[in-house]
Amino acid sequence: MKDDFTNMWPDGPGGILYEIESSANNIKPTIAADNDNIMIIYETDEAGNQDIIYYYSSNSGSSWDVSTVVNTGDDEISPDAVSLGGLNARCTFIKNGDLHYSNTDDGGITWSTSIKVNDVDNSVPMEYRAAEVCELGTTWMGDQNGNFDIYFDLLNNPPGAPIITGPSSGKPLQELTFVFNAVDPDGDDVRFIIDWDDGNSDMTKYIASESDKSVSHIWDIEDTYTITVKVEDEYGLVGPETTFTVTIPRNKGIKQTIQNFLANHLNLSPLGRTFKKTFGGTNNDHGYYV
């Protein structure tokens, strides 16, 4: 890096810290980084037409690896890239007058199949910096309506429906624990919005996609409850909901204790003996009639 104060490079004027060596023309570089992960994407004609190549480092530039974002028989030009955190990144490029994007979730080793962004085919100019990308989406210039305008499209995808595991029944005043898990296709952190169906709700803190989150709840009235859970990513997009039914029946242990108490005391009292003679009863192991 160059020192703006001295106008000098660390190893002297014109010094190069790292060079991507190639006999091809490598142009239009863009860079994205997150902590130790550095991502350099550029356009090359090494295969005879324009392709998008990706150099990446996971150790602050001490070593580098290379992969291909896209290399079809058509020209792919003018890449732009953004880090989505950790090993997740996104790259946009222009191909046949259309804006495309592709994602990686392993630091650049592999890239997803590219997806076209613009609605009207061949409406994006094959020009440098005709499009830029950010964490949430991409903006570009296009003549979809017969004249050039600026467009923006969200590329962030909502999380998938959550998976809920836990007990399907319990007792009043018993603490029940449920485990929630959801996958965000962009690798964004997620949080769970939980409606317990008894007038109470919870919202968890953000956790990593595909991680388990345990949450406990207590119902105090016997009934059947439908838990409803939604997942929100760190950019505010909410995915589809999942429901889970829990039955809280009457506590039979308490009911039986009350019955035993009444039976024992009725048989020991004059009123109980009168009740037994009048309505009949059966002698149990304790010599009492119930």
Secondary structure as GFF3:
##gff-version 3
##sequence-region A 1 290
A	DSSP	beta_strand	26	34	.	.	.	ID=ss1
A	DSSP	beta_strand	37	44	.	.	.	ID=ss2
A	DSSP	beta_strand	51	57	.	.	.	ID=ss3
A	DSSP	beta_strand	65	70	.	.	.	ID=ss4
A	DSSP	beta_strand	76	85	.	.	.	ID=ss5
A	DSSP	beta_strand	88	95	.	.	.	ID=ss6
A	DSSP	beta_strand	98	104	.	.	.	ID=ss7
A	DSSP	beta_strand	115	116	.	.	.	ID=ss8
A	DSSP	beta_strand	131	133	.	.	.	ID=ss9
A	DSSP	beta_strand	137	142	.	.	.	ID=ss10
A	DSSP	beta_strand	149	154	.	.	.	ID=ss11
A	DSSP	beta_strand	163	165	.	.	.	ID=ss12
A	DSSP	beta_strand	175	181	.	.	.	ID=ss13
A	DSSP	beta_strand	190	195	.	.	.	ID=ss14
A	DSSP	beta_strand	201	203	.	.	.	ID=ss15
A	DSSP	beta_strand	213	218	.	.	.	ID=ss16
A	DSSP	beta_strand	223	233	.	.	.	ID=ss17
A	DSSP	beta_strand	242	248	.	.	.	ID=ss18
A	DSSP	alpha_helix	252	268	.	.	.	ID=ss19
A	DSSP	alpha_helix	270	279	.	.	.	ID=ss20
###
